[in-house]
Amino acid sequence: MERSQEPPLQALESLTGDKGESWKEQGDAVLKFVHHEVWAFDAEWVPDPATGRIAYGLPEEMPDEEVLNVMWREGGATDEDPRPYLKTALCRVVSIAAVTRSQAPDGTVTLRLHSIPSEADGNLSEAQILDRFLTAVGKAQPQLVGFNSSGADLPILIQRGIARGLHQPLFCRRPERPWEGRDYFARNSDWSVDLKDVLGGWGRSTPSLHEMASSCGIPGKIDVDGGDVVDLWLAGDIRSIAAYNECDALTTYLLWLRIAHFAGFISPEQYRAEQDQLRSLLRKRVEEQGAGHLERFLDRWEANEKRNRD
């Protein structure tokens, strides 16, 4: 949700700058390259009652809560796990948030925080949420960064975009050869960086986003957990979902920043400067708009760093 005078996400194509020297290369490190346009993003979704009614032959008049219970039961619900993770094609996207990092040719970095829907948008349909984000990605062609994005976030954006009948030729465009340009669909493409894969290696010891963030002193889960999203959606509380979504995007960006610093793409001085820049952005949001979730994020970040220093 756009909470300041910064450009809305659908206008981000104007922020991409020169498409000439697109990245800094350091060889085959933890990351292969850092593009001048990096978007650390996160999506939130819930089981889609409309899809559930069709998939399981349920009557139209069945309440959404009952439809969801059928979907979870068909998805393998147990007493220990009454709400199992459902295949993303059966779910609907309700929010997308991103921290966008744009680096000018002179090295100047601009950070922005966006989410869809914004407070100004009110309620948007799933098709509108997906179309706005994928159109912006297709035009700006950023390096996408997520956590479990290759296994979940990107697949649901693609699957639900197809389900909603979207037309996204720029997002879907692929080069003839993998090394000839941006490709969000190629396996192990560094145009779509999944930090879970970077950190987990071959899956021997893969931390969650919250666990890895906590080990770095970065705020992880604060007020809401992923399991709460469906209840918030049923209650019509999209604002709380968007706030939670923003915090996950912020956590993902800060973890990416730490990894890029570790891999040598960002100097220690630049690393500290970008953290300070993000703090300033969040403080401005809090002062201007009373964004309580961002104030709590800042407080947790400061407390975690103090613990790490002690």
C-alpha positions as a printed Julia matrix, in Angstrom:
310×3 Matrix{Float64}:
   0.0     0.0     0.0
   1.42    3.35   -0.99
   1.62    5.41    2.19
   3.5     8.52    1.09
   3.92   10.86   -1.83
   6.16    8.33   -3.58
   5.08    7.05   -7.02
   2.51    4.21   -7.02
   3.75    0.79   -7.96
   2.12    0.86  -11.38
   4.35    3.84  -12.29
   7.63    2.23  -11.26
   8.78    1.83  -14.85
   9.86    5.48  -14.67
  12.33    4.63  -11.9
  14.45    2.08  -13.71
  17.03    4.48  -15.1
  19.57    3.54  -17.74
  19.27   -0.01  -19.05
  22.89    0.0   -20.19
  25.24   -1.21  -17.45
  22.66   -3.32  -15.71
  24.6    -5.0   -12.91
  27.75   -5.44  -10.91
  29.33   -8.85  -11.4
  31.53  -10.54   -8.82
  31.76  -13.99  -10.38
  30.0   -17.07   -9.0
  29.53  -15.97   -5.4
  26.46  -16.54   -3.22
  24.76  -14.18   -5.67
  25.89  -14.0    -9.28
  25.05  -10.35   -9.79
  23.16   -7.4    -8.33
  21.03   -5.53  -10.85
  20.55   -1.76  -10.68
  16.85   -2.45  -10.02
  16.12   -4.96   -7.22
  12.64   -5.66   -5.89
  12.37   -7.63   -2.64
   8.75   -8.8    -2.69
   6.27  -10.93   -0.82
   2.73  -12.06   -1.64
  -0.1   -13.13    0.65
  -2.87  -15.51   -0.37
  -5.81  -17.48    1.02
  -7.84  -20.45   -0.24
 -10.21  -19.2    -2.93
 -13.84  -20.13   -2.18
 -14.89  -19.59   -5.81
 -12.29  -22.07   -7.02
 -13.2   -24.47   -4.22
 -16.87  -24.48   -5.21
 -15.97  -25.38   -8.78
 -13.23  -27.88   -7.93
 -15.35  -29.84   -5.43
 -18.83  -29.33   -6.88
 -20.09  -27.29   -3.93
 -23.29  -25.23   -4.05
 -23.05  -21.51   -4.68
 -24.98  -20.73   -1.5
 -22.49  -22.55    0.75
 -20.81  -19.94    3.03
 -17.15  -19.21    2.38
 -16.07  -20.61    5.77
 -17.69  -23.95    4.99
 -16.13  -24.02    1.54
 -12.69  -23.43    3.06
 -13.23  -26.31    5.51
 -14.03  -28.6     2.58
 -10.92  -27.41    0.75
  -8.7   -28.08    3.75
 -10.3   -31.5     4.28
  -9.7   -32.38    0.62
  -6.15  -31.05    1.04
  -5.39  -33.58    3.78
  -6.47  -31.87    7.01
  -5.75  -33.73   10.25
  -6.39  -33.0    13.91
  -2.76  -31.91   14.2
  -2.91  -29.84   11.0
  -6.51  -28.7    10.41
  -5.48  -26.09    7.82
  -2.92  -27.75    5.57
  -1.03  -25.84    2.92
  -3.08  -25.97   -0.28
  -1.82  -25.98   -3.84
  -1.42  -22.39   -4.95
  -3.73  -22.81   -7.95
  -6.57  -23.26   -5.43
  -5.78  -19.98   -3.68
  -6.29  -16.29   -4.39
  -3.72  -13.5    -3.97
  -4.95  -10.81   -1.56
  -1.85   -8.6    -1.16
   1.6    -8.0    -2.67
   4.29   -5.81   -1.08
   7.75   -4.85   -2.3
  10.79   -2.86   -1.25
  12.24   -1.46   -4.47
  15.92   -0.56   -4.67
  16.97    1.61   -7.62
  20.67    2.41   -8.13
  21.56    5.32  -10.42
  24.7     5.3   -12.6
  26.47    7.48  -10.0
  25.8     4.85   -7.32
  22.99    6.7    -5.57
  20.42    4.28   -4.15
  16.71    5.06   -3.78
  14.52    2.84   -1.6
  10.73    2.74   -1.67
   8.09    0.64    0.07
   4.95   -0.28   -1.85
   2.02   -2.59   -1.46
  -1.12   -3.5    -3.36
  -3.82   -2.71   -2.45
  -2.92    0.66   -1.01
  -5.07    2.59    1.44
  -6.07    4.83   -1.45
  -7.17    1.83   -3.52
  -9.72    0.43   -1.15
 -10.62   -3.13   -2.09
  -9.15   -4.48   -5.31
 -10.01   -7.7    -7.07
  -7.38  -10.42   -7.34
  -7.07   -9.71  -11.05
  -6.37   -6.02  -10.36
  -3.73   -6.84   -7.73
  -1.95   -9.29  -10.03
  -2.23   -7.13  -13.12
  -0.79   -4.07  -11.4
   2.22   -5.93  -10.0
   3.03   -8.04  -13.06
   2.66   -5.06  -15.39
   5.11   -3.07  -13.26
   7.57   -5.99  -13.2
   7.29   -6.46  -16.96
   8.04   -2.79  -17.64
  10.77   -2.27  -15.04
  12.44   -5.71  -15.48
  13.96   -5.81  -11.99
  15.89   -8.57  -10.34
  13.21  -10.16   -8.13
  14.13  -11.29   -4.63
  11.91  -13.36   -2.36
  11.95  -16.05    0.3
  10.53  -19.35   -0.96
   9.58  -17.34   -4.02
  10.59  -20.05   -6.51
   8.45  -22.59   -4.68
   5.45  -20.44   -3.84
   5.26  -16.69   -4.6
   6.18  -16.78   -8.29
   4.14  -19.91   -9.05
   0.99  -18.43   -7.53
   1.44  -15.15   -9.42
   1.76  -17.1   -12.67
  -0.98  -19.64  -11.95
  -3.51  -17.1   -10.73
  -2.61  -14.66  -13.49
  -3.47  -17.39  -15.98
  -6.61  -18.31  -14.02
  -7.75  -14.68  -14.11
  -7.14  -14.39  -17.85
  -4.46  -11.7   -17.62
  -2.4   -10.57  -20.61
   1.25  -10.12  -19.52
   3.57  -10.39  -22.55
   6.32   -8.19  -21.05
   6.5   -10.17  -17.81
   6.48  -13.47  -19.71
   9.03  -12.53  -22.39
  12.05  -14.86  -22.39
  15.41  -14.67  -24.21
  16.48  -17.18  -26.84
  19.35  -18.24  -24.57
  19.44  -17.93  -20.74
  22.52  -15.7   -20.75
  21.04  -13.22  -23.22
  18.64  -11.4   -20.92
  16.12  -11.34  -18.11
  14.23  -14.58  -17.49
  11.88  -15.16  -14.54
  11.0   -18.69  -15.66
  14.37  -20.41  -16.05
  15.38  -22.83  -13.32
  18.08  -21.3   -11.09
  17.82  -17.95  -12.89
  19.48  -15.14  -10.96
  16.85  -12.77  -12.28
  14.64  -14.35   -9.63
  16.63  -14.89   -6.43
  15.07  -17.15   -3.81
  16.88  -16.45   -0.54
  15.6   -19.73    0.9
  17.55  -21.6    -1.79
  20.6   -19.37   -1.3
  20.64  -20.06    2.44
  19.49  -23.68    2.4
  21.9   -25.07   -0.14
  20.66  -28.56   -0.89
  18.08  -28.45    1.9
  20.22  -29.94    4.66
  19.5   -27.11    7.11
  17.09  -24.56    5.7
  15.94  -21.83    8.09
  12.59  -20.08    7.87
  12.53  -16.38    7.07
  11.79  -15.61   10.73
  14.61  -17.86   11.97
  17.24  -16.46    9.62
  16.12  -12.88   10.2
  16.26  -13.4    13.97
  19.82  -14.72   13.74
  20.77  -11.49   11.92
  18.98   -9.13   14.3
  16.38   -8.35   11.63
  12.72   -8.21   12.69
  10.81  -11.31   11.64
   7.21  -12.05   12.55
   5.8    -9.4    14.91
   2.02   -9.06   15.23
   0.71  -11.55   12.69
   1.72  -14.97   11.43
   1.0   -16.42    8.02
  -1.65  -18.68    9.54
  -3.64  -15.61   10.64
  -4.06  -14.23    7.12
  -7.13  -16.29    6.2
  -8.97  -15.19    9.38
  -8.13  -11.55    8.69
  -9.4   -11.97    5.12
 -12.65  -13.57    6.26
 -13.08  -10.62    8.64
 -12.5    -8.18    5.78
  -9.35   -6.79    7.46
  -7.23   -6.23    4.34
  -5.3    -3.42    6.03
  -3.82   -5.78    8.63
  -2.89   -8.25    5.9
  -1.16   -5.49    3.92
   0.71   -4.33    7.05
   1.93   -7.88    7.7
   2.85   -8.2     4.02
   4.91   -4.98    4.16
   6.85   -6.23    7.18
   7.71   -9.48    5.38
   8.9    -7.5     2.35
  11.06   -5.32    4.62
  12.51   -8.4     6.31
  13.25   -9.97    2.91
  15.0    -6.81    1.7
  17.15   -6.52    4.84
  18.14  -10.17    4.59
  19.01   -9.74    0.89
  21.06   -6.64    1.77
  23.03   -8.62    4.35
  23.66  -11.44    1.86
  24.74   -8.97   -0.86
  27.15   -7.43    1.67
  28.41  -10.9     2.63
  29.0   -11.75   -1.05
  31.0    -8.54   -1.68
  28.52   -6.67   -3.87
  27.93   -4.01   -1.21
  30.7    -2.43    0.85
  30.48   -2.19    4.66
  29.99    1.58    4.35
  27.2     1.2     1.79
  25.59   -1.54    3.87
  25.33    0.74    6.89
  24.15    3.64    4.74
  21.33    1.61    3.18
  20.14    0.43    6.57
  20.08    4.04    7.77
  18.23    5.06    4.59
  15.56    2.44    5.24
  15.2     3.58    8.85
  14.67    7.14    7.64
  12.04    5.98    5.15
  10.13    4.1     7.84
  10.37    6.93   10.37
   8.94    9.31    7.78
   6.02    6.96    7.2
   5.38    6.72   10.93
   5.54   10.5    11.42
   3.34   11.32    8.44
   0.82    8.51    8.54
   1.0     6.9    11.97
   1.91    3.5    10.53
   1.93    1.54   13.76
   3.24   -1.67   12.21
   6.29    0.17   10.86
   6.92    1.78   14.25
   6.86   -1.68   15.85
   9.17   -2.96   13.12
  11.64   -0.15   13.89
  11.42   -0.76   17.65
  12.05   -4.49   17.2
  14.94   -3.8    14.83
  16.58   -1.45   17.35
  16.04   -3.9    20.23
  17.46   -6.82   18.23
  20.57   -4.85   17.26
  21.11   -3.85   20.9
  20.95   -7.5    21.94
  23.49   -8.4    19.26
  25.86   -5.69   20.54
  25.57   -6.79   24.19
